[in-house]
């Protein structure tokens, strides 16, 4: 590692913070991770663990390129985290079926199919009845579907715990319950540490901001970090065997069958600040969307209901790379709906950038400078 990479403070203990800290420690850095509450919690714990680079992209471009690159890194990250910790994370390929109900949605699926197949992705179109042959639990409302075979899923809660354990095993010092109040700077303006709300200071030559939805609320940042919480309410049904085997993306909900038999139903998108709660309207909208899509799910037991805060950025793309003005400050935030998917590529790129001053991923499209007027 270079001089800046020797001592690093990582702010945030989700999958992004833990994985960046882990990779940095493996590269020889001395890393302290400051987590405002509990590591491996917040959006890491609340998410659905869906890995769908193609389906999550509206079109080709930098987001898709980054997501596809990350997808390729997943098997290796899973193998390494299992080797380091002995912990399973239930990663498995799991194609996604995107379904349409209305004329407009059918047209949107045609548009998706056109660009995705032209770009060489493994996608296939189905009529509603053919989709029901694949997934008999889907209701008659499904008029058309698009199968994206490139998707996968992981148990995000197991992943969070495993990445935290891997980071600690590699020597990362994790401080929980330590909200960062301020980035500290030297006289000439370079970052030199972080002060937590209890007044303790942690000095470091480099700071990685990976605080998810809370990334903008820290004093001493050289610019506005435009990350806002976007609440997602979710629920899980308990089943012996989930009624579906694919991931399903519907216009108003998604479904994910888990290996443990649960079926996840997500998620709302709400701009309601930091209030991380379930509401009657939110849960009602998920249940209505579920029963519209899978009428036979009406009597399944509800196992759990929860909510999380996505770190949303104005263009829904992550903010990655160095600050152009404050030496030693790096961003790894704003991953919105795809923090789990983008974990391996973020970890590798940011760790290389901090430790070596360069990385082999083009981070230019994700620079915080894109928000400067
Ligand atoms: N990645 C799914 C969601 O954010 O709800």
Boltz pocket constraint, residues with backbone or C-beta under 6 A from the ligand:
constraints:
  - pocket:
      binder: B
      contacts: [[A, 47], [A, 48], [A, 50], [A, 232], [A, 266], [A, 267], [A, 268], [A, 310], [A, 336], [A, 337], [A, 338]]
      max_distance: 6.0
